[in-house]
């Protein structure tokens, strides 16, 4: 793989990660009021689908879709870790 193609996939994954984070944070407060705990996993699945679609839209290739999927999953992992660190830091 050429370095230009790798840089493009990395850029698309980052863009998808940020976009999915924004979408998820925007809809979370509304959904949390109306759904049970098991349905919260649907939010994560929705975020992965959004990332995949956005990645495919950017490049029109399967690699772009995979880059978007990876960006979306990375976004979920990073947000969860940051929240854990914040909670751990606030305990006396």
Helices and strands as residue ranges (DSSP letters): H 3-34, H 40-59, H 62-90
